[in-house]
Every structure is written in C-alpha cells, then in structure tokens.
Amino acid sequence: MTTPPAEDVLVEALHAADSRTAGAAQAVVARLIREGSLVSGTRLPTIRDLAQRSGLSTRAVVAAWSGLRRDGLIETNRRGGTVVAQLESLRGGAVSWSDRDLLTSSPDYALQPDLATAMLAGLQTDQINRPGRAYITDRLREVVVEGWPFEAEAFVAAGGGSEGLLLAVEAAAPAGALIAVEEPVMPGFLDTLTEVGFSVVGVESDEDGAVAASLAAALAREPAVVVLQPEGAYSAAGTLTSARAHELAGTLEAAAYGGWIVEDDAVGPLAREQAPSMGSYFPERTVRVRSYCKAFGMDIKTCVIGGSAELVDRAINTRVHGISANSRILQDALAHLVTDPDAAALVETARACYEWRRTGLVTALAERGAVARSGPNSLVVWVEVKNETGTLIELARKGIVVGAGSKSHVAPKRSGLLRVAVPQLPDDRGLLGELADALAEEAGSTHRERLE
C-alpha cells in the first residue's frame, strides 16, 4: 500500500479540523507527528504550496512552522527544506523548561485566536464613545444568556476571571467574614482572600465535585459565601455531576443556609461540557463567574458574572462604587469570539491538546511510580511529594519551576503536593517523559540543607 505524500496528509488533516489559524494548524501538525502519521525525516511541503492547497494564509503557515520549530518537532536543513525532526532530536533537550510556564497555567498562546478580527468586530457599533456605562452590552448578553446553566436574573461584565471572582465574593460578604471555598483553588486566590481580611474554610472535592459531608461541616461554621468550582478548573479528580449537585442542594437546604453561592468557571469555553449549577436550585442566591481568558487570551480582559439580580447589582456598586465598566469594544469583541466558527475550532483544538498533555504527563508519572492526579477540565496536574519545599527548590535548580500545592489548600495536606500547569506542556511524549523523570526523581527524595 502506497503511503500518501506528506502534503496530502497535511491538507486532509487541516481541512478535517477546519484549521484556519496558525495555532490550529500548529496543533494539527503536532498531533500528526506525535501519532506517527508524519514520521521523523518526512520532508514537508513549502510554505507557499501548503498555503495554496490548505486555504491558510502564508502568514499563518509561517507562524505555525515557527511554533513547531520552537517545540523541536520540525527542523530546516541547510538546503532549505523543512522536515520532521529526528526522534533523538525530539528527546534531546530541545525544550528549555524555563521558557515554559509550568507555574501559573497561562494558556498556550499559539492555541489562541488572533484578536485583530475580534477587535474590529467590537468596533462595529454606533455606541462607541457614547455617554453612559454599558455594564454589559446587548451583544454580549445575547450570546451568553443562551448557554448559561440556569436562568440568570441579571448579568454584568467585569475584568479577567480572577478579578470577577474576587469582585463577586467582596460584593457578597461583609469585611472579615468567613468564606467557604471548594479545594483545590486557583493559585493566589487564598492569599488574596486573607490579604483583604476574610477568613477561609476549605471544602473537599472528589471525582463528582464538592463533597457533601465536607460542605456540611463548613456550613456549620456559618460562612457568608460558599465558592464552588463546578467545572473543576483546578480539580485533582473530576467535575460536578448532576447527582452530586442534587446532593449538595439537599445539604444546603438541610443546613438552612441563607448565604450566597458563587460559582467559579475559570476554564470557560475550554470545558468538555458545562457542569450543573446551584443556580438551578437557588437562583436568587447564586451567581456564576465565567472567564474567557484561558480560551481567548488575557487581553480580552472580560469575564461575565450572571445570576442573582441583587448580587449582580452589588458587584456593580462594589467595583469603584459603580463608576467602572468594561469597554464596549472589549465586550463586543468577546461576543464575536464566542460565536465565531474559527475561534470555536481553535478552542476545540486547544481543548484536545490540553487533554493530550494532561493525560500524557499523568500517565508518564504513573509509569515512574509517582502519584499524580488531574480532573478532565483541569489546568493543572497534582503530584504527591515527600517534601514540598525541598522538591520545589531542587526542581528550580534544574530550571523547572512549578507551584506549591499548599497554596491551593486551606489546611496543609498530609503529604506535599506539586502543582504543574498543563497548557504549556510539550506535545511530544519523549519530552513529557523527561519532565516526568525529573518530577518522579525529586518526588520521592528526602531533601536536606546543603552548603554550597
């Protein structure tokens, strides 16, 4: 059986994935290489030829090739031809771990849409520079209301997801109040809560979401706000299921809880599917904060808070006493991205790539005897270690900077944890193996102070 030319393989895969951007094209070619559809040494078509046959712009192909070259997946020889890199090159230290964000879960920038088109779409309104404040534009409200997990009474746009989450909590809770938070949480959130004067109690989670018994224990302390994470953006196990949501609703009812419920949807459009909401049970006391930055880029700088009209109104007033409102341009640019087919295709590609990287690292660590976990939407992999601080230091000596699991839990765990961000992990299994080697080696080590 004759093997089809590389150009035919590429064009067919790009068309099948509806790839129209550099990031989408890069992800498709990376997948073909790691799956073996394009083997080491395969000569790739010229940029011009591939652009003409695939429908991609020359600029997009150049950018995709640049990203693949950065990842060590392709190389250009002296005669100017571009080929799939040799296997030894893929595993030979082509990646500098210090160049990748394994700490904060910043997205893979190559898997995010070009914002130029979205910004132009945001300018297509007669409301630009008009007086008055658009706390949420009509265009943005129309596109988010259809996919909201419960019938929200009101919506407001705010800054990035972290800002929106803190804004919702501050709007709901008086100064110095107790906040119940589903763990593990995003890096820095617990520190921020304590810095602004709140006390915090943790709520454990498992593969089905927040644990009802742990929530009941937290409710006994009468928190002003319960913060849940239905989509499990930082989960070690799973996402909220319908059965668990019903159980949590019963727990809240039995405790006669009359406080606010804030749901953090930090993963946004990157989630496999939307999780159920407590807003279906308590719409007058629930808001959901949906972030779009992980999917569309940090500079879109717009999240949406939707749910209880009273709490949305409080959030508006809490944000600089009602003076501040997001730019109409940014809001309508986000509305364009939410409905744009090209952006949707790139989000789908990013979701698949992140899943590949997440499961690849967890599998590689398990093969090396390390205990590692991650939820299906999670932006991080959690790795058990004997000595959290010592392991972080030793990994940093090797140029590998990851996070401390203790920063995402209210109370210290019996064993230490590392938090490894998923989005910028490499696609190649060999490189993931190198990282797993370093993590597994240090995870089981007993570190002692050393004199230099």
C-alpha positions as CSV (number, residue, x, y, z in Angstrom):
1,M,0.0,0.0,0.0
2,T,1.5,3.4,-1.1
3,T,1.9,5.9,1.7
4,P,0.3,9.2,0.7
5,P,2.6,12.2,0.3
6,A,3.1,14.4,3.4
7,E,1.4,17.3,1.7
8,D,-1.8,15.3,1.1
9,V,-1.8,14.1,4.7
10,L,-1.4,17.6,6.0
11,V,-4.0,19.2,3.7
12,E,-6.6,16.5,4.5
13,A,-6.0,16.8,8.3
14,L,-6.1,20.6,8.1
15,H,-9.4,20.5,6.2
16,A,-10.9,17.9,8.5
17,A,-10.1,20.1,11.6
18,D,-11.3,23.2,9.8
19,S,-8.0,24.8,10.7
20,R,-7.9,28.5,9.7
21,T,-5.4,29.9,12.1
22,A,-1.7,29.5,12.9
23,G,-2.4,28.0,16.3
24,A,-4.9,25.5,14.9
25,A,-2.6,24.5,12.1
26,Q,0.3,24.0,14.5
27,A,-1.8,21.8,16.8
28,V,-2.9,19.6,13.9
29,V,0.7,19.1,12.6
30,A,2.0,18.4,16.1
31,R,-0.7,15.8,16.5
32,L,0.2,14.1,13.2
33,I,3.9,14.0,14.3
34,R,3.2,12.6,17.7
35,E,0.8,10.0,16.4
36,G,3.3,8.9,13.8
37,S,1.3,9.9,10.7
38,L,4.3,12.1,9.8
39,V,7.4,10.2,10.8
40,S,10.9,11.5,11.5
41,G,12.7,12.7,8.4
42,T,9.5,13.3,6.4
43,R,10.0,16.3,4.1
44,L,7.2,18.8,4.5
45,P,5.8,20.9,1.7
46,T,6.9,24.5,1.1
47,I,5.1,27.2,2.9
48,R,3.7,28.6,-0.4
49,D,2.4,25.2,-1.6
50,L,0.8,24.3,1.7
51,A,-0.9,27.8,1.9
52,Q,-2.3,27.4,-1.6
53,R,-3.7,23.9,-1.0
54,S,-4.9,24.3,2.6
55,G,-6.5,27.8,2.3
56,L,-4.4,29.1,5.1
57,S,-2.6,32.4,4.7
58,T,1.2,32.3,4.1
59,R,1.5,34.3,7.4
60,A,-0.4,31.6,9.3
61,V,1.7,28.8,7.9
62,V,4.9,30.7,8.8
63,A,3.7,31.2,12.4
64,A,2.7,27.5,12.7
65,W,6.1,26.4,11.4
66,S,7.8,28.8,13.8
67,G,5.9,27.3,16.8
68,L,6.7,23.7,15.7
69,R,10.3,24.6,15.3
70,R,10.3,26.1,18.8
71,D,9.0,22.8,20.1
72,G,11.6,20.8,18.4
73,L,9.1,19.0,16.2
74,I,10.5,20.2,12.8
75,E,13.8,21.4,11.6
76,T,15.1,23.2,8.5
77,N,18.2,21.7,6.9
78,R,21.0,23.6,5.0
79,R,19.3,23.2,1.6
80,G,16.3,25.0,2.9
81,G,13.9,22.0,3.2
82,T,11.8,21.5,6.3
83,V,11.5,18.0,7.7
84,V,10.0,16.3,10.8
85,A,12.7,16.2,13.4
86,Q,14.6,13.0,14.2
87,L,13.4,11.1,17.2
88,E,16.6,11.8,19.1
89,S,16.2,15.5,18.5
90,L,12.7,15.3,20.0
91,R,14.1,13.9,23.1
92,G,17.4,15.6,23.2
93,G,16.8,18.7,25.3
94,A,15.2,20.8,22.6
95,V,12.9,22.3,25.2
96,S,14.1,24.7,27.8
97,W,11.7,24.2,30.7
98,S,12.4,27.7,31.9
99,D,10.8,29.0,28.7
100,R,7.5,27.3,29.5
101,D,5.1,28.5,32.2
102,L,4.5,25.4,34.3
103,L,3.5,27.6,37.3
104,T,0.6,29.8,36.6
105,S,-1.5,27.9,34.0
106,S,-1.0,30.7,31.4
107,P,-2.5,29.4,28.1
108,D,-0.5,28.2,25.1
109,Y,-0.5,31.4,23.1
110,A,-0.3,29.5,19.8
111,L,-3.7,28.0,20.5
112,Q,-5.5,31.3,21.0
113,P,-7.2,33.3,18.2
114,D,-5.8,36.4,16.6
115,L,-7.7,39.2,18.4
116,A,-7.4,41.7,15.5
117,T,-10.6,40.4,13.8
118,A,-12.5,40.3,17.1
119,M,-11.4,43.9,18.0
120,L,-12.6,45.1,14.6
121,A,-15.9,43.4,15.2
122,G,-16.1,45.2,18.6
123,L,-15.8,48.5,16.8
124,Q,-18.9,47.8,14.7
125,T,-21.4,49.6,16.8
126,D,-22.9,53.1,16.9
127,Q,-22.4,53.2,20.7
128,I,-18.6,53.8,20.7
129,N,-17.7,56.8,23.0
130,R,-21.4,57.4,23.8
131,P,-22.0,58.7,27.3
132,G,-23.3,56.3,30.0
133,R,-22.0,53.0,31.1
134,A,-22.7,49.6,29.5
135,Y,-22.3,47.2,32.4
136,I,-22.9,44.5,29.8
137,T,-23.6,45.3,26.1
138,D,-26.7,43.9,24.3
139,R,-24.5,41.8,22.0
140,L,-22.6,40.2,24.8
141,R,-25.7,39.5,26.9
142,E,-27.4,37.9,23.9
143,V,-24.5,35.4,23.3
144,V,-24.0,34.4,26.9
145,V,-27.6,34.0,28.0
146,E,-28.3,31.1,25.7
147,G,-25.6,28.9,27.1
148,W,-25.9,29.9,30.8
149,P,-26.5,26.9,33.1
150,F,-29.5,28.5,34.8
151,E,-32.0,31.3,34.2
152,A,-29.9,34.3,35.4
153,E,-31.8,37.3,36.6
154,A,-29.0,39.7,35.5
155,F,-25.5,39.9,34.0
156,V,-22.5,42.2,34.3
157,A,-19.2,42.1,32.6
158,A,-16.0,42.6,34.6
159,G,-12.3,42.3,34.2
160,G,-10.5,38.9,34.0
161,G,-11.8,35.8,35.7
162,S,-9.7,36.3,38.9
163,E,-10.9,39.9,39.2
164,G,-14.5,38.8,38.6
165,L,-14.4,36.1,41.2
166,L,-13.0,38.3,43.9
167,L,-15.4,41.1,43.0
168,A,-18.4,38.6,43.4
169,V,-17.1,37.5,46.8
170,E,-16.5,41.0,48.1
171,A,-19.9,42.0,46.9
172,A,-21.5,39.1,48.8
173,A,-19.5,39.2,52.0
174,P,-19.0,41.8,54.7
175,A,-15.5,42.7,55.7
176,G,-13.9,40.0,57.9
177,A,-16.5,37.4,57.0
178,L,-15.9,33.6,56.7
179,I,-15.7,32.2,53.1
180,A,-16.1,28.5,52.3
181,V,-14.1,27.5,49.3
182,E,-14.0,24.3,47.3
183,E,-10.5,23.0,47.1
184,P,-8.0,23.0,45.4
185,V,-8.3,26.5,44.2
186,M,-6.5,28.7,41.7
187,P,-3.0,29.9,42.6
188,G,-3.1,33.1,44.7
189,F,-6.8,33.1,45.5
190,L,-6.5,32.0,49.1
191,D,-3.7,34.6,49.6
192,T,-5.8,37.3,48.2
193,L,-8.8,36.4,50.4
194,T,-6.7,36.6,53.5
195,E,-5.0,39.8,52.4
196,V,-8.3,41.6,52.2
197,G,-9.4,40.4,55.6
198,F,-11.5,37.3,55.0
199,S,-11.3,34.0,56.9
200,V,-11.4,30.8,54.9
201,V,-12.6,27.3,55.4
202,G,-12.0,24.6,52.9
203,V,-14.5,22.2,51.2
204,E,-13.0,18.9,49.9
205,S,-13.8,17.7,46.4
206,D,-13.6,14.3,44.6
207,E,-14.4,12.9,41.2
208,D,-18.0,14.1,41.4
209,G,-17.4,17.6,42.7
210,A,-17.6,19.2,46.2
211,V,-18.1,16.6,48.9
212,A,-21.4,17.0,50.7
213,A,-20.2,16.0,54.1
214,S,-17.3,18.5,53.9
215,L,-19.7,21.2,52.7
216,A,-22.0,20.4,55.7
217,A,-19.0,20.8,58.1
218,A,-18.2,24.1,56.5
219,L,-21.8,25.3,56.7
220,A,-21.8,24.6,60.4
221,R,-19.4,27.5,60.8
222,E,-21.9,29.8,59.0
223,P,-19.9,31.2,56.1
224,A,-21.2,34.3,54.4
225,V,-20.3,32.9,50.9
226,V,-19.8,29.4,49.5
227,V,-17.4,29.3,46.5
228,L,-17.8,26.2,44.3
229,Q,-15.9,25.1,41.2
230,P,-18.4,23.1,39.1
231,E,-16.1,22.8,36.0
232,G,-13.1,21.8,38.1
233,A,-10.5,24.1,36.5
234,Y,-8.0,23.2,39.2
235,S,-9.5,19.8,40.2
236,A,-7.5,16.8,41.2
237,A,-10.3,14.4,40.2
238,G,-13.4,15.5,38.4
239,T,-16.2,17.9,37.7
240,L,-19.6,18.4,39.4
241,T,-22.1,15.7,38.4
242,S,-25.9,16.1,38.3
243,A,-26.3,13.6,41.1
244,R,-23.7,15.4,43.3
245,A,-25.3,18.8,42.5
246,H,-28.7,17.4,43.8
247,E,-26.9,16.1,46.9
248,L,-25.2,19.5,47.6
249,A,-28.6,21.3,47.2
250,G,-30.0,19.0,49.8
251,T,-27.1,19.7,52.1
252,L,-27.6,23.5,51.7
253,E,-31.3,23.1,52.4
254,A,-30.8,20.9,55.5
255,A,-28.3,23.4,56.9
256,A,-30.9,26.2,56.3
257,Y,-28.0,28.1,54.6
258,G,-29.2,31.6,53.7
259,G,-25.8,33.0,52.4
260,W,-24.6,33.5,48.9
261,I,-23.2,30.9,46.4
262,V,-20.5,32.0,44.0
263,E,-19.5,29.5,41.2
264,D,-16.1,29.9,39.6
265,D,-16.0,28.8,36.0
266,A,-12.3,29.6,35.3
267,V,-11.9,27.2,32.4
268,G,-14.8,28.8,30.4
269,P,-15.2,27.6,26.8
270,L,-12.4,25.1,27.2
271,A,-14.5,22.8,29.4
272,R,-15.6,19.5,27.8
273,E,-19.2,20.2,28.8
274,Q,-20.9,22.6,31.1
275,A,-21.4,21.4,34.6
276,P,-24.7,21.8,36.5
277,S,-25.2,24.8,38.7
278,M,-26.6,25.5,42.2
279,G,-28.4,28.3,40.4
280,S,-30.9,25.7,39.2
281,Y,-31.8,25.2,42.9
282,F,-31.1,28.7,44.4
283,P,-31.3,31.2,41.5
284,E,-32.0,34.2,43.9
285,R,-28.7,33.5,45.8
286,T,-26.3,32.2,43.1
287,V,-24.0,33.8,40.6
288,R,-21.6,32.2,38.2
289,V,-18.3,33.9,37.2
290,R,-17.3,32.7,33.7
291,S,-13.8,33.5,32.5
292,Y,-12.8,33.6,28.8
293,C,-9.1,34.5,29.1
294,K,-7.8,30.9,29.1
295,A,-9.6,30.3,25.8
296,F,-9.3,33.6,24.0
297,G,-6.3,35.4,25.6
298,M,-5.6,37.6,28.6
299,D,-6.0,40.9,26.6
300,I,-9.7,40.2,26.1
301,K,-9.9,41.1,29.8
302,T,-13.6,40.4,30.2
303,C,-15.5,37.9,32.3
304,V,-19.2,37.6,32.8
305,I,-21.0,37.4,36.1
306,G,-24.6,36.1,35.9
307,G,-27.3,35.1,38.3
308,S,-28.9,36.8,41.2
309,A,-30.0,40.4,40.3
310,E,-29.3,41.6,43.9
311,L,-25.7,40.2,43.9
312,V,-25.0,41.4,40.3
313,D,-26.2,44.9,41.4
314,R,-23.9,44.7,44.5
315,A,-21.0,43.7,42.2
316,I,-21.6,46.7,40.0
317,N,-21.6,49.0,43.0
318,T,-18.6,47.3,44.6
319,R,-16.5,48.0,41.5
320,V,-15.4,51.6,42.1
321,H,-18.8,52.5,43.5
322,G,-20.5,51.7,40.2
323,I,-18.2,54.1,38.2
324,S,-16.2,51.4,36.4
325,A,-17.5,49.4,33.4
326,N,-15.7,47.3,30.8
327,S,-15.0,48.8,27.5
328,R,-17.9,48.3,25.0
329,I,-15.2,47.4,22.4
330,L,-13.8,44.5,24.6
331,Q,-17.3,43.3,25.4
332,D,-18.4,43.1,21.8
333,A,-15.1,41.6,20.8
334,L,-15.8,38.8,23.3
335,A,-19.3,38.4,21.9
336,H,-17.7,38.0,18.4
337,L,-15.3,35.3,19.7
338,V,-18.0,33.4,21.5
339,T,-19.9,33.0,18.2
340,D,-17.1,32.9,15.7
341,P,-16.6,29.5,14.0
342,D,-12.9,30.0,13.6
343,A,-12.5,30.8,17.3
344,A,-14.6,27.8,18.2
345,A,-12.5,25.5,16.0
346,L,-9.3,26.8,17.7
347,V,-10.9,26.3,21.2
348,E,-11.7,22.7,20.2
349,T,-8.1,22.2,19.1
350,A,-6.8,23.7,22.4
351,R,-9.1,21.5,24.4
352,A,-7.8,18.4,22.7
353,C,-4.2,19.5,23.0
354,Y,-4.5,20.3,26.7
355,E,-6.2,16.9,27.3
356,W,-3.3,15.1,25.5
357,R,-0.7,17.0,27.5
358,R,-2.6,16.5,30.8
359,T,-3.1,12.7,30.4
360,G,0.3,12.3,28.9
361,L,2.1,13.7,32.0
362,V,-0.2,11.8,34.4
363,T,0.5,8.6,32.6
364,A,4.2,9.2,32.4
365,L,4.4,9.9,36.1
366,A,2.4,6.8,37.0
367,E,4.8,4.7,34.9
368,R,7.6,6.0,37.0
369,G,5.8,5.2,40.3
370,A,4.8,8.7,41.2
371,V,1.2,9.5,42.3
372,A,-0.3,12.2,40.1
373,R,-3.9,13.3,39.5
374,S,-5.9,15.7,37.4
375,G,-9.5,16.3,36.5
376,P,-10.9,16.2,33.0
377,N,-11.1,20.0,32.7
378,S,-8.2,20.7,35.0
379,L,-5.5,23.2,34.1
380,V,-3.0,21.6,36.4
381,V,-1.6,18.2,37.3
382,W,-1.1,17.5,41.1
383,V,1.9,15.4,42.1
384,E,2.4,13.9,45.5
385,V,5.9,14.5,47.1
386,K,7.5,13.8,50.4
387,N,8.9,17.3,50.9
388,E,7.1,20.1,49.1
389,T,9.5,22.9,49.7
390,G,12.6,20.8,49.2
391,T,11.3,19.4,45.9
392,L,10.4,22.9,44.6
393,I,14.0,24.0,45.3
394,E,15.6,21.0,43.7
395,L,13.5,21.3,40.6
396,A,14.2,25.0,40.3
397,R,17.9,24.1,40.3
398,K,17.1,22.2,37.1
399,G,15.2,25.1,35.6
400,I,11.8,23.5,36.3
401,V,9.6,26.0,38.1
402,V,6.3,24.6,39.3
403,G,3.8,25.5,42.0
404,A,3.3,24.6,45.7
405,G,0.2,22.6,46.3
406,S,-0.1,24.1,49.8
407,K,-1.0,27.5,48.2
408,S,-4.2,25.9,46.8
409,H,-5.4,24.3,50.0
410,V,-6.7,26.0,53.2
411,A,-5.0,23.4,55.5
412,P,-1.8,21.5,54.8
413,K,-2.1,18.0,53.4
414,R,-0.5,15.0,55.0
415,S,1.8,14.7,52.0
416,G,3.2,17.6,50.0
417,L,1.9,18.4,46.5
418,L,3.3,20.0,43.4
419,R,1.1,21.9,41.0
420,V,2.2,21.5,37.4
421,A,0.4,23.8,34.9
422,V,-0.9,21.9,31.8
423,P,-1.4,24.4,28.9
424,Q,2.3,24.9,28.0
425,L,3.4,21.3,28.5
426,P,5.0,19.9,25.3
427,D,3.1,17.6,22.9
428,D,5.9,15.1,22.5
429,R,5.7,12.0,24.7
430,G,9.5,11.8,24.9
431,L,9.8,15.4,26.3
432,L,6.9,14.7,28.7
433,G,8.9,11.6,29.8
434,E,11.9,13.8,30.5
435,L,9.8,16.1,32.7
436,A,8.2,13.1,34.4
437,D,11.7,11.7,35.1
438,A,12.7,14.9,36.9
439,L,9.4,15.2,38.8
440,A,9.4,11.5,39.9
441,E,13.0,11.5,41.0
442,E,12.5,14.5,43.2
443,A,9.1,13.5,44.4
444,G,10.5,10.5,46.3
445,S,13.6,12.2,47.6
446,T,14.3,13.3,51.1
447,H,15.9,16.7,50.8
448,R,18.4,18.1,53.3
449,E,20.0,21.5,53.6
450,R,23.3,21.7,51.7
451,L,26.2,24.1,52.0
452,E,27.5,25.5,48.7
